[in-house]
């Protein structure tokens, strides 16, 4: 019972902390708009969204992955590090001191550069691995644009017309970081890891971009705020993912929203799998598989290694944010969004409305992060040929088929309802296929288990002896 209460308290604390951060972002954005210049809130968003939310979340993920993996594997998690503070020296504090020890170790560890390495490219590798990933979140809208005391405050850093093209282009730059890190080290193992990483990332970038074309066709835009959409009212219907495919009549709006997961489930699967492969995390961690090769950053130490490690966790956060924006409605609620926006209190206090929806967005991000870590610690590593076959022989043809089907349905029914019907059928097919496969596996396990008992009863016992001989040897003397 105490464990459940602790988890509930932790969840409530996280939600309140996120809400406090979002509220602070809106209020500081208002101050920037009031006392600096119009659009200054986007500069403060760099501080809050990218340096506070993304970096702090990525840092805490280094601990969360240890804790969750230990919980899944039924073992003791991080509990050795302690703080030399009276009253706390005998408490593990949930493993949080391990974050401090990691930071101190990386900052103070010797910065070793191999003698035969290309020093300039060797130092450039970690920067090219970290900076592009970090810059991706600049185009992700983490909340609605609201009126705060007469000033419009956006919850996004930049809204270029080529938003998703920017995301795909900047994401492709991370390939240079991994390939340069492997080549410049002048280490054969690092070179092999770099070649694997670059080949894997380039392969999955094709499927990554192709999986989003259906979404672009549905909403006729590549700009992330346009894909997320804006909530409508009694006179104007919503746009993007904020509109409904079907809804009930009445004051309170209830229905099926045009979220990407409902109109593009095949695109979601392709995007999520391809993005997961781009992060090079298990089960796609062949470039750094310890049982085969050592990895493309084997020669790195200190903070350079730390940049490779933290970029991996930043990728997890960015992937969750982009996925939430593209396929799960961004900061929108699944129902009641129009009713909520029409309330006089929220119209008068825009920062409260923005705080509520901004918190909804970050809750979606945290849930998607949790899904990624569960996948990370559930599936074993794929073989390299399996990774390439998945990218070129499965995701690529499925992405092409999705583009043709989506284009035909959008031309036939611009309201996207036909696309929604096909999407729901695809979701039902995937669920039925998953449940059927699980049932067949359970039946096969039961059959094998029963057959094993029969063989044990009529063949050999646990010690390898014939069953009848075992029975003879243990029979009472009077039986002979």
NORWOWO-V154312 format. One line per field, one symbol per residue. psi: psi as a letter, one per 20 degrees, with the letter a starting at -180 (. if undefined). A space follows every 10 residues. Layout:
# NORWOWO-V154312
psi->???
This chain:
# NORWOWO-V154312
psi->ghgghggggg ghggghgggh ggghggghhg hghgierpjh hhghhggggg hfggggghgh hhghhgghhh ghjlrpaojh pqpmppiihj pikjjhihgg hgghghhiqp nppqhjqogg hghhghghhg ggghihihjo ojrqorooli pppqlqgqmq hkghhgghgh hihhhhgggh hhgiilphgh gghggggggg ghgihghghh iihhhhhgjl qjpghhhgrq paahhprrrc iirqgqqqqr gpppaoqlqh hhilhhhggg gggghhhhik qpjkkhhkoh igrhqikhiq rbhghhhggh hghhhggggg ggghhhikjc jqqhqjgggg hiphghhhnh hgghgghhhg ghggggghgg gghgghjgqr pqqhhhghhg ghighghhgg hhgggggghh hgniijhghh ghghhgghgg gggghgghgh ggghggghgg hhhghhhieq aijjqqghhg hghjqqhih.
